[in-house]
Amino acid sequence: MNFKFKKYWRKTGLSPKWGNKLIEIIYEKKPHHFLEIGVFCGVTSRNICEFLNLIHNGNFTYTGIDLFGNESDDNNEKKPVYIKHQKFSNPLKHLYYNLIINENLNSLESVKKFLINFDDQVTLYKGNSNKVLKNLNIEKIDFAFIDGGHSYETTLNDIEIVHQNMKGKKGTIVCDDYQDASYITDVKKAIDYYVKKENLSLRIIDGKFAVIEF
């Protein structure tokens, strides 16, 4: 597999190390219909689309859900470190994005532009996954990467709706931040509860990725 996760010139929630681990899981499963909850600035999305395009010769779909700059209306939501005032450690990035083109990398418009090469395969939805997922037809989804809201309620909602739509076929759900570095423990609690309730297979990768297989 000659593919390496690229950071591009944007903020990303996954380091190359973890991006490559996700790509390895995707290569193992070779899904055709991918769902990502928590798109952020689109770096993981772009890598996923590039890789699925490579292994399936364009025969894939990608669905992404994110708040895209909106604040969550859930007061119980645990908020991981996010873009705040779009600060960059690299002064050239600050100069380019904030002063020259004045572009919010987490906006729907910016991510759409970033994924323009896959316009026919990509569909993006703006909103809280607690509400958005209930109204989407995701029956074709066979792989989901969940890295959205980190509260117990949101994590459980996302896993439950995705799993119920995957029932009856081989599917994989990968959840990020199983053991979160900032000690947000609700993600782990929700995953452990649902996996036990539904008697699902769970493997943990280095304490970070929770891989649910069925």
C-alpha positions in Angstrom: 0.0 0.0 0.0 1.8 3.1 -1.3 -0.2 5.8 0.4 0.8 8.2 3.2 -1.5 10.5 5.1 -0.9 14.1 4.2 -1.4 17.1 6.5 -1.7 19.6 3.6 -1.5 23.2 4.8 -4.5 23.1 7.2 -5.3 22.3 10.8 -6.0 18.6 11.4 -7.3 16.5 14.2 -5.1 13.5 13.3 -1.4 13.5 13.2 0.2 11.6 10.3 0.8 8.6 12.7 -2.9 8.3 13.4 -3.9 9.2 10.0 -1.9 6.3 8.6 -3.4 4.0 11.1 -6.9 5.0 10.0 -5.8 4.4 6.3 -4.6 1.0 7.3 -8.0 0.1 8.7 -9.7 1.4 5.6 -7.4 -0.6 3.4 -8.2 -3.7 5.4 -12.0 -3.2 5.0 -12.1 -1.5 1.6 -15.5 0.3 2.1 -17.4 1.9 -0.7 -19.6 4.2 1.3 -17.9 6.2 4.0 -19.4 8.4 6.7 -17.3 10.8 8.8 -18.8 12.7 11.8 -16.5 15.5 12.8 -15.0 16.8 9.5 -13.1 19.7 11.1 -11.0 21.4 8.4 -11.3 18.5 5.9 -7.8 17.0 6.1 -8.9 13.5 7.1 -11.7 13.8 4.6 -9.4 14.7 1.8 -7.1 11.8 2.6 -10.0 9.4 2.8 -11.3 10.5 -0.5 -7.9 10.3 -2.1 -7.4 6.8 -0.8 -10.9 5.5 -1.7 -10.5 7.0 -5.1 -7.2 5.1 -5.5 -8.4 1.7 -4.5 -11.9 1.9 -6.1 -11.1 4.0 -9.2 -13.7 6.6 -8.3 -16.5 4.2 -7.3 -17.1 5.4 -3.7 -19.2 7.9 -1.8 -18.2 10.1 1.2 -20.7 11.7 3.6 -19.4 14.3 6.1 -21.2 15.9 9.1 -19.9 18.8 11.1 -21.0 22.0 12.9 -18.8 23.9 10.4 -18.2 26.8 12.7 -21.5 26.9 14.5 -21.6 26.5 18.3 -23.3 23.4 19.6 -26.7 24.0 21.1 -26.1 21.2 23.6 -24.9 22.7 26.9 -23.8 19.2 28.0 -21.4 18.8 25.1 -17.8 18.3 26.0 -15.7 20.6 23.8 -12.3 19.3 22.8 -9.6 21.8 21.6 -11.0 23.4 18.5 -10.2 26.3 16.2 -10.3 29.4 18.4 -9.6 32.7 16.6 -7.9 30.4 14.0 -4.4 30.7 15.6 -1.5 29.1 13.8 1.9 28.3 15.2 3.2 28.8 11.7 3.3 32.6 11.0 3.0 32.0 7.2 -0.3 30.1 7.7 -1.6 32.9 9.8 -0.5 35.5 7.2 -2.1 33.5 4.3 -5.4 32.3 5.8 -6.2 35.1 8.2 -4.8 38.2 6.5 -4.5 37.5 2.8 -7.5 35.3 1.9 -9.4 35.7 5.2 -10.7 32.1 5.1 -12.1 30.1 8.0 -10.8 26.6 7.4 -13.6 25.0 9.4 -16.4 26.7 7.3 -18.6 24.6 5.0 -17.4 26.7 2.0 -13.8 26.1 2.7 -14.1 22.4 3.1 -16.2 22.1 0.0 -13.5 23.9 -1.9 -10.8 21.7 -0.4 -12.7 18.6 -1.6 -13.7 20.0 -5.0 -11.8 17.2 -6.9 -14.4 14.7 -5.5 -17.5 16.9 -5.9 -19.4 14.0 -7.5 -18.7 11.6 -4.6 -18.9 14.0 -1.6 -21.9 15.2 0.4 -21.5 17.5 3.4 -24.1 18.3 6.0 -23.9 21.2 8.5 -25.4 20.7 11.9 -25.4 18.8 15.2 -25.2 15.0 14.5 -27.8 14.4 17.2 -30.3 16.1 14.8 -28.8 15.6 11.4 -28.2 11.8 11.5 -31.9 11.1 12.2 -32.9 12.7 9.0 -30.3 11.2 6.7 -30.5 8.1 4.5 -27.3 6.3 5.4 -28.4 2.7 4.7 -25.5 2.3 2.2 -22.8 3.3 4.7 -20.4 0.4 5.4 -17.7 2.4 7.3 -18.0 5.3 9.7 -15.3 7.4 11.4 -16.8 9.1 14.4 -15.0 12.1 15.9 -17.8 14.6 16.5 -19.3 15.6 19.9 -17.5 14.1 22.9 -20.4 13.9 25.4 -21.8 10.6 26.4 -25.2 11.4 24.8 -23.8 12.5 21.5 -21.3 9.6 21.2 -24.0 7.1 22.0 -26.4 8.7 19.6 -23.9 8.6 16.7 -22.8 5.0 17.3 -26.4 3.8 17.7 -27.9 5.4 14.6 -24.9 4.4 12.5 -24.9 0.8 13.7 -28.7 0.4 13.3 -28.3 1.5 9.7 -25.4 -1.0 9.1 -27.2 -4.0 10.6 -27.4 -7.0 8.2 -24.2 -6.3 6.4 -20.5 -6.2 7.2 -19.6 -2.9 8.7 -17.0 -1.0 10.7 -17.2 1.9 13.0 -14.0 3.6 14.2 -14.3 6.1 17.1 -11.5 8.5 17.9 -10.5 9.6 21.4 -11.5 6.3 23.2 -9.0 7.4 25.9 -8.9 11.1 25.4 -5.8 13.0 26.4 -7.8 15.8 27.9 -9.6 13.3 30.1 -13.0 13.4 28.5 -14.1 10.0 29.6 -17.7 10.0 28.2 -16.6 8.7 24.8 -15.2 5.5 26.4 -18.2 5.1 28.6 -20.6 5.3 25.6 -18.7 2.9 23.5 -18.3 0.4 26.2 -22.0 0.5 27.0 -23.2 0.1 23.5 -20.7 -2.6 22.5 -21.8 -4.7 25.6 -25.5 -4.1 25.0 -25.3 -5.2 21.3 -22.6 -7.9 21.9 -20.3 -6.4 19.3 -16.6 -6.9 18.6 -14.3 -4.2 19.9 -10.6 -3.7 19.5 -8.7 -0.8 20.9 -5.7 0.6 19.0 -3.1 2.1 21.3 -5.8 3.5 23.6 -7.0 6.0 20.9 -9.0 4.3 18.2 -12.0 2.1 19.2 -12.8 -0.2 16.2 -16.2 -1.8 16.3 -16.6 -4.6 13.8 -19.7 -6.7 12.9 
